[in-house]
Amino acid sequence: MQTEKTNYGKIFLLGFGFFGVSVIWSVFNIFVPVILESRFGLQAGVIGIIMVLDNVAALLIQPPLGILSDRVRSPIGRRMPFIVLAAPIAAAVFGFIPYAQVLPLFIFSSVVLLLAMAFWRTPVIALMPDITPSSNRSQANGIINLMGGLGQVLVTFISGPLYRQNVAYPFFLASGLMIVSAALVVLIIREPKEYIAPKLHLIDRSEANGSENSALENVGMIFTQKDKSPMFILLAILFWFIAYNALDTFFSLYGINYLGLDAGDSSAQMSYIGFAFMIMAVPAGILARKFKRKVIISIGIWVMVLCVVLMYLVPLNILTIHLFSLVGNGYYILSIILMIAGIGWAMINVNSLPMVVDMTEDINVGTYTGLYYLASQLAATIGPLVFGWAIQFANNDYRLLMAVSPVFLILAFFMMLGVRRGEVKTDLPETK
């Protein structure tokens, strides 16, 4: 399946798949909470519940989809059919969300979006290890995350001014970019030939091996096997994503209600995390190859802890010192802290998926990619719920975000202490 040399041009093009995912979720996480508060008058606890309803669905379907994509055989590959089917549905429903004027329709549209996104997210991410040798997976994941960071920067930076003109414009932008991105992946990327059959076979049991297990069996195996490294890395992923997803979900409301920014300027602040993440994505993979993934992830965790604690301790009047403006969006002391946080987040996020997939054989990459997203989606369910209700019980004190998030990041660090595997594979030869 692997080649001796990695085609980084192909990896860059594959990164458009993650670019498409990133632009959708960046707009969703920034503006949906704002709409829920301004249009429907909901408080933080209820917003948290609504923001995780769709994540619950993804939590249930993404791991089985990872297993299924390992076993699908079609003329265009085992991952591509999922992209072809789901990306157009996701784009269409996302463009409709800002027009949903009643809450049940708004929630329904959001759930359909998540189901469609979940259907193709795990397969498109699993394409990276499919076409990349173990020794280059951190660098390749860095390139893919660079593209994801580019998507986040682009839409968060531009969407603020667009939102001021029309609530729907950021949603239209994201939908269009995702369709173009998915089309590029389908038209240009070719999956490894040994996984492509001349006709469609939904399940190839002769090659299924571990993938034949159900999602629950695979989760159980992670917790019962003698080597606990997969369990510890998945728990670490769970904890750091709880912290990050809560920040991502409520940061726009934090900016409006605590910092006193308008919705556009508040959303633009997240672009500074994305910009730093994008710049650091490839270096984070290179550093991991030189100093080991576990070391770089652990450093990234403490960088994130420092930044979030600073956002809690630094007085409001200092955080919001205006340094200059970019395209109508302010650049503050807060923006500098967020950029440093983006560097830490790149060190964590770029290297975590390669650690997970390098704990298994290549035939089961989709299964382990599904387990990775099981942990991250569970975090996306828990984080907004816990933080949303905490904020509401604290009389809508959004500053509380910055006090609780470091606790989960530190828990993630302690889980990483138990990880013993997941570095570059040296015991498996790469075939030409």
C-alpha positions, 0 to 999 in steps of 0.5 A: 500500500505504501510507497518508499517516497511520499508524494507531498504534492498529492498530500497537499491536494488531499488536504483540500478534503480537510480544508472543506471540513474545516471551513464548515465547522469553523463557521458552524461553531462561531455563528450557530451559538450566536444565532441560538442566543440572538434569534431564539433567546437561549442561554448557555446551558441550552445552547450547549445541549443543542450544539451536542445533539448532532455530535451524539449522532456522529459519535454513534456512526463515525467508528462504524463508518471507519470500519466500513470504509476499511471493508468497502471495495468499489471501482473508485476505492474504499474511501471515495464513495463516502465523499461522493455521497455525503459532501453535496448533502452537507453543502446544501443543508449548511446553506439552508441553516441560517434561513431556519426561523423556527428552532425545531427546523434549525436543530433538524438542519444542524443534525442532518449536516452533522450526519452528512459530515460524519459520513465522509469525514473519517474516510477522507482523513483515513486517506492520508495514512493509506497513501503515506508511509509511517515514517512520513505520517506526521509531516503529511498530517502537518500538511493536511492540518495546514490546509485545515488551518488555512480553511479556518483562517480564511472563513473566520477572518472573512466571515466577520465582515460577511456576517455583518452584511448578511447572516447567511453569507458565511454559510454560503461561502463555507458550502461553496468552498467545501464542494470545490474541495471535495471535488478536487479530492475525488477528481485528483486523488487515486487510492492504492490499487490493491484496495480497488476492485473491478466491481463493487463489493461492500464487504471483502471478508478475506481482508477484513481481519480486525476490521470485521469486529463491531465498533463496540468490540473494537472499543472493548479491545482497546481497554482490555488488551495488555498494552494500554497505549491505545487506551491512554492516547484515546483518553488524552484525545478525549480530554484535550478535545473537551477543552478545545471544543468548549473553547471553540463552541463558546468563544464567540459568546465569550468575546461578545459577553465578556470582552465586549466585542461584536460578533464579527470581531469576536469570530475574527479572533479565532482566525488568529489561532487558525493562522498560527496553527497553519504556520506551525502545522508542518514544523510540528510534524517535522519536530515530531519525527526528530524528537518523537511525537509524544514529546511534542504533544506534551509540550503543546499541551503545556503551551495551551495550558499557559495561554488559557490561564493567561486569558483567565488571569490577565485583566480585561482592559489589558486583553482588549488593548487594541494594537491595530486593525486588519480588514475591519477586525481588531488585533489585541493583546488577546490575539497574541495569546491566541496565536501562541495557543494555535502553535501549541494546538498544532503540536498536539493535533498534528501528531495525535492521529499518526500516533493512533494509526501507527498503533495498528496494521495498515489494513485497519487504518480506517478502524483506528481513524474511527476510534480517533473520531470516537474520542474526539466526538465524545469530547465534542459532546461532553465539552459544550454540555459541561461548560455550557451549564457551568457558565449558566450556573455561574450567571453567564460568566463566560470567563469561567471557560478559561478556568476550567479548560486547563484542568482537562488539558492537564488530565490529557498530559497525565494520560500521555504519560501512559503512552508507550507506542505510536511513534514512527514504525521501524519494524515494518518494511515499506514496500515499493 
